[in-house]
Amino acid sequence: MPTTGPEPENSPMRLQKFLAKAGVCSRRAAEKLMVDGRIQVNGDTVTTLGTRVDPDTDKVVYDGRTVRLSPQKKCVYIAVNKPEGVVTSCARKHNDRIILDLVPIQERVFPVGRLDKDSQGLVLLTNDGDLHNRLSHPSHNHEKEYHVTTTHPVKDADLAAMAGGMKIQGKKIRKARVRRTGKNRFIIVLKQGLNRQIRKMVGKTGNQVETLLRVRMANISLGDLPPGAWRHLTPEEIAGLTCLPQ
């Protein structure tokens, strides 16, 4: 039977980590699957988030399908230039076009973080659950760089306010690096990823975002990748990502 408690260095491992390593989904998504009663271990539905499983002896089932770790599982790392109108999700709702529609590969991958439907730019896809968890965790410290165009001219005081760390929905957000590139254009570098954060920051200044383009995540740059196109990361890029502080 599965057990609960601190996760040891070797097996058994936490169930959400097992599901992420097996390429089912991210660890966060796995926690929701567990809470929703969609995961069984050795015939029992498991909803306790501290549960551990031994990949060699425990049988894990997700929605009726047995989940196994492949000892030869190849980690995949992909950069996509997400166009506007595409949802950064693995789940399709209301016939939306999703990010996975752009990447016709056999391996099951999932997006690192999110980029809202109305925005364009760099999205990373991977089946490396450990890396996904590190880059997506609220305590992450990697940079994300955006080019922003606003509907109206942006004031110097507004740029300073965004750089200083605004309060959004009662929560003080981290400071950012901001640089003007035009009367209604600027570049902003964040180390945080709240939902629609830049749009909310610009909204607090009485302005609106017209276009939002993400050009970099950590050491990975969008470069000249056209909208809707994708590429595998280079070995050097993968090494830079996987060596990020944990």
N, C-alpha and C positions, 0 to 999 in steps of 0.2 A: 504493500500500500504506500501511497505518497506520504511524505512527512513534511513538517513545517519547521522553520528555524533559520539560523544564519546559513548563507550559502558557502559551502566549502570551495576551495580552489579547483578541485576536480569534480567529477560526477559524484553524487547526483547534483543537478543544477536546478535553479528555479524554473518553474514551468513556463513563465513568460519568456525567459531567455531561450529555453528549448524551442519554443514556437518560432521565435525570431531567427534562431540559427537554422531551423528547418525551412525558412523562407515563407512561412505562412503569412506573417505580417510583422509590424514593428512590436516592440515590447509593450508600448502603451496600448496599441490596438489589441494585443493579446490579453492584457488585463481586462479590457471591456468584454472580450469573448468569454473569459472566465466568469466574470460577474453575471453575464447574461446566460450562463448555464450551457454554453455551446461546446465545452471541452470535457471529455471524460478521460479518466486515467484508471486503467484496469477495471473498466466497467462502471466506475462511480463518477458522477458529475462532480467536478471540482470548481468551487467558487472562492476558495481561500487563496489570497494573493501570495502568501508565504510558502505555498506548496512547492516541494522539490520532487523531481523525478529522476530516475536513473535511465538514461537512454538505452542501455543494454538490456534492461529487464522489465521496465514498465511499458505498457501499451497505451499510447496517447491517441485519442480519436477526436477529430474536429468535424462537427456536422456529419458524423457517420463515416468519415474517411480517416484511415490510419495515417498518422504522421510519423515519419522516420527521419533521422539524420543520415545524410549521405557522407561516408568517410572521405569521399573524393569530391565533395561539393566545392565547386569553383565559385569564388566570390566575383561578382560582377559590379563594375562601377561605371556609371554612364552620366554624361552631361547632356541636358536637353535645353533648347531655347524654346520655352513655353510661349505660344502666342496668346494674345488676349482671347478670352472666351473659352479657354480650356481650363478644366478644374484639376487642381493638384490633389488627386485622390485615386485610390484603387477601386472605390465603390461608385457605381454609376447611379445618379438620381435624376429623374425628370428628363431622361434621354440626353443628358449633358455629355459633351465630349470630354474624356478624361485623359490625363497625362500618359497613361499606358497605351492609349490608341496611337500615340506617335512613335512607339518603340516596339516594333514587331519582332520580338526575340522569344526563344523558348523558355529561358530562365524566368522565374518569378521574382520580380523586383518591386520595391516600393519606394515612394519619394521620401527624401530627407526634409522634414519640415513642410512648410506650405508657402505658396505664393498665390495670392487671391485671384479669382477668375478674371478680374478686370486689368490685371497687371501682366507684364511680359518679362521674359528673361530666364536666367539660369535656374534650373532645378536639377538636383542630383538624385539619381536612382541607384539603388543597391540592394543586394540580398545579404549584405554583411550586417547582421543584427547588432553586433557590438558597436560598430562604427555608427550605425543609425542611431542607436541609443545615446552615444556620447554627443553627437552633433545636434540631436533634437532635445536633449534634456534642458530644463529651464536654467540650470546653472552653467550652461556652456559659455565659452568665452571666445568663440571664433567670430571673425568679422564677416559682415554681409554688406556689400556696397550697392547703392542704388543711384540711378540718374532720374531726377524728378522734374517734371514740367508742371507748372501750376496755371490755373485759369487766369489769375490776376498777377500783377507784379508782386514779388515777395520782398518784404522790407528787411533791412539789416537787423532790426530788433527781433523780427520773427525768426530769422536764422539763428540768432543768438539764443533765443528762447528754446528752440529745438535742440541746439547743441548743449544747453545747460541741463537738460533733463526735466521734461515737463511732468505734470501730474495728469494722468489719463484715467478716467473712471475711478478717481479716488486713490490711484496707485502711482507713486513716484517711479518713473522709469529711468533707466540708465542714461548717462551722458552720451552724446554722439559727436562724431566729427562731421562738420558741415562746411561746404565750400560753394560759393556762388559761381555759376558758369554763365549766367545771363540774367536779364531783368526778371524773368519768371522761371528760371532754371537753376537747379543746384544739385550737388552730389552729397549724399549722406551715407555715412558708414556706421552701422549699428553692431552692437554685441548682444542684442536682444531680439526676440522674435514674437512679439505679441500680435494677436490677430488684427490685421489691417492697421498696424501701428503707425506707419508713415501717413496714411490717409487721415487718421485721427489726429496726429500731431499738426498736420497742415490745417485741418478743420478748426482746431483750437485757435488758429491765428486769423480766422475769418476768411480763409481762402479754400480752394479745392484743388485736388490733384487732377491734372488732365491726362498725363501719361506717367507711368511708373515702370522703370526697366531695371531689373536686377542684373548686375554685370559681374559680380564676384561673390563666392562663398569660400571663406578660408583662403586656401592657396589656389583655388580653381577659378579661372576667369572664363567669361563667356566668349571673348575674342570675336572672331568674325563668323561664328556659327549662325546661319540664317534662322529666322523664326520657323518653328516646326521641325527643325533638323536636330539630330542627336549624334553623339560620338562616344566611343569608349575612352575613358581616361588613360593617359599615358602611365607607364610604370613610375615615372618621377612624380606625377601628380598623386598617384595612389600612395606612394611612400610618404609624401608630405601630409596627406590626409590621415593615414593610419598612425602616424607618429605624433599627432596632435596630443597635447596633455589631456589626461583622463580626469 
